[in-house]
């Protein structure tokens, strides 16, 4: 059973740049704030330009499938190669659970929601491209079955250590 199946997709086209309407779901924003605070405490703070570019964190009714799994979250980078950084935008969409609290076969409880949101924030706020192999058992893996969970704090520690290493120059 997949706990996290998510996608990240850059979007570029030749049409004029239009800033997406800002949309921040009130019930998801405490998770964004918690992620940013934990990133600072872990020594992997969010770059101000990536935070400025985040214009949406919202629910969506359908995000499709990826690798046969229902996509639970998606980070999109819009106009990411635009020469003006103020014309680059990032959006996060989280799949809205059904009336029973499920997305596909995954129960979207508080821990699962936090995991999905943090994973997508890793893509959008820390610019993590792609996914880690599933065998790494880390937050940035594309699929994280529940049986791999030992401790969410351990997952976070690995996550921010990875991001600190990734951004060292």
C-alpha positions, -999 to +999 in steps of 0.1 A: +000+000+000+015+033-010+014+060+016+029+087-007+026+088-044+034+122-056+045+141-087+066+171-095+063+186-129+078+218-143+055+237-167+069+259-195+052+272-226+053+300-250+022+318-239+024+350-219+033+347-182+003+350-160+006+348-122-017+321-109-043+333-085-030+330-049-048+302-031-038+290+004-061+265+021-063+276+058-062+240+070-029+233+051-010+265+060-001+254+096+017+224+080+037+249+058+046+270+088+056+239+108+078+227+079+095+260+076+102+261+113+115+226+114+138+234+083+153+263+102+159+242+134+175+215+112+199+240+096+182+238+062+161+269+059+139+276+030+154+300+004+134+333+004+130+333-033+114+298-033+090+309-005+081+341-025+074+319-056+049+297-037+015+311-047-008+282-040-011+254-014-046+240-019-068+210-022-077+194-055-103+167-063-081+147-087-044+146-094-044+115-116-022+085-111+015+078-114+030+043-116-004+028-110-008+047-077-032+075-070-012+108-068-017+123-033+002+156-039+019+176-067+044+204-068+044+224-100+071+249-110+056+274-135+078+295-158+108+282-139+133+294-166+119+329-169+147+355-167+127+375-141+126+355-108+094+374-099+077+357-128+085+321-116+057+305-095+053+273-075+020+256-066+012+227-044-019+207-047-030+180-023-056+154-033-088+159-013-099+127+005-133+113-001-161+113+025-145+083+042-111+100+045-095+080+017-075+089-014-076+057-035-065+030-010-047+054+013-063+066+045-055+103+047-051+106+085-031+135+101+003+118+098-003+108+062-014+144+053+017+158+070+039+134+052+024+143+018+025+180+024+061+179+037+071+158+007+057+184-017+073+212+003+106+194-003+100+197-040+087+233-040+105+250-011+138+231-012+137+226-050+143+188-047+140+174-082+127+139-088+125+112-061+148+090-041+147+053-047+120+036-026+146+015-009+160+046+008+129+048+031+131+086+031+105+113+028+115+122-008+108+087-020+079+085-045+062+058-025+064+053+012+044+023+025+032+026+061+052-004+072+084+016+065+075+041+091+096+039+122+094+075+134+083+106+117+110+126+135+136+101+121+121+107+086+124+145+091+160+142+104+170+123+073+150+147+051+167+179+063+201+162+064+196+153+027+186+188+018+215+204+037+239+181+018+222+188-015+226+226-012+262+227+001+286+243-024 
